[in-house]
Amino acid sequence: MLKWRLMLSTLPFVAAVLGVKLVVEQGLGFEGVLEFTDVVMVLTGGVFLIGFMLAGTMADFKESERLPADVACTLEAIEECFAQAAVGRPQVDATALRRSLLEVADCVDAWLHKRAKPDAPFRAFERLTEAICTMEQQGAGPHATRALRELSTLRRVVTRIGVISRTGFLASGYALLETLTLAIVGLLWISRFKNRITEVTLVSFVSLIYIYMVRLIRDIDDPFEYSEGSRRGAAEVELFPLDEYRTRLRERVAGKGQSG
C-alpha cells in the first residue's frame, strides 16, 4: 500500500482540476480558446524540466540509501572494539560500554523520527567519547583509538544525513517547475478538445502526471522525512539495517547482563 500512498493523495488534486474544467465549460459555457495541440510545446518543456529535477534529487537519494547501513556498520565496528578491549582486561566493563553504544543507536533512531532535537545525536556522541576515554585509561589504548576513529566516521555520516534532510535541491528549479505546472493546468482549463471523452482523459492524465511528479520530486528531495512515529513516507529510505542492529545489540546487552 505504501507505493500507492502518493498516487492516492494526488487524485484529489486531479479531481479538482477536472472539476474546475467541467464547471467552467458546463456552467459558464466556456468552450476554450486554444486547441490542445497548441499546448504540446509547453508540455514538452515541462517534461524536460521534470527530468532535470528528478535526476538531481535522485543523486542524493541513491547516496542516502546506503547511509543507514553505514551508521549500523560503524556502530557495530565500535562494539567490536569494546569486545576486543575487554579480552584479558577485567577492569573494562564491556556491558556498560555496549549500553552506552545502545544509547547512541537509540538516540540516532529517535533523531531520524523527529523525536529528538537536531543536536541530540552529537550530545550522545560526546557521552560515548567519555566512555571510550575511560576505556583508554583502563589500559585498552589501541582499541580506544580505533573506537574514536570509528566514532568520527559515525559523526560524519550522521552530519551528512542532516545536510541531505535539511537542504533542498535548487530552489530556483522548484520555482520554475511549480510555475510551469500551474501554467499547464491553466492551459488545460482554456483548451478545446474534440469530444468529452478526450477532454476528461487528457485533462485527468496530464494533470496527474505533472502534479504527481512535482510531489514525488519534493518527496525524494528529503529521503529522511520520517514522521514522529515509525511511519514512513512514500519515498523515504529504509532503516532496517539500523533497526536490525539495534535489536542485535539490545539482545547482546541483555544476554551479557544476565550472564554476569
Stockholm file with secondary structure:
# STOCKHOLM 1.0

chainA/1-260         MLKWRLMLSTLPFVAAVLGVKLVVEQGLGFEGVLEFTDVVMVLTGGVFLIGFMLAGTMADFKESERLPADVACTLEAIEECFAQAAVGRPQVDATALRRSLLEVADCVDAWLHKRAKPDAPFRAFERLTEAICTMEQQGAGPHATRALRELSTLRRVVTRIGVISRTGFLASGYALLETLTLAIVGLLWISRFKNRITEVTLVSFVSLIYIYMVRLIRDIDDPFEYSEGSRRGAAEVELFPLDEYRTRLRERVAGKGQSG
#=GR chainA/1-260 SS CGGGHHHHHHHHHHHHHHHHHHHHHHHSCCCCSEEGGGGHHHHHHHHHHHHHHHHHHHHHHHHHHHHHHHHHHHHHHHHHHHHHHHTTCTTSCHHHHHHHHHHHHHHHHHHHTTSSCTTHHHHHHHHHHHHHHHHHHTTCHHHHHHHHHHHHHHHHHHHHHHHHHHCCSCHHHHHHHHHHHHHHHHHHHTEECSSHHHHHHHHHHHHHHHHHHHHHHHHHHCTTCCCSSSCCCSSCCCCHHHHHHHHHHHHHHHHHHHHC
#=GC SS_cons         CGGGHHHHHHHHHHHHHHHHHHHHHHHSCCCCSEEGGGGHHHHHHHHHHHHHHHHHHHHHHHHHHHHHHHHHHHHHHHHHHHHHHHTTCTTSCHHHHHHHHHHHHHHHHHHHTTSSCTTHHHHHHHHHHHHHHHHHHTTCHHHHHHHHHHHHHHHHHHHHHHHHHHCCSCHHHHHHHHHHHHHHHHHHHTEECSSHHHHHHHHHHHHHHHHHHHHHHHHHHCTTCCCSSSCCCSSCCCCHHHHHHHHHHHHHHHHHHHHC
//
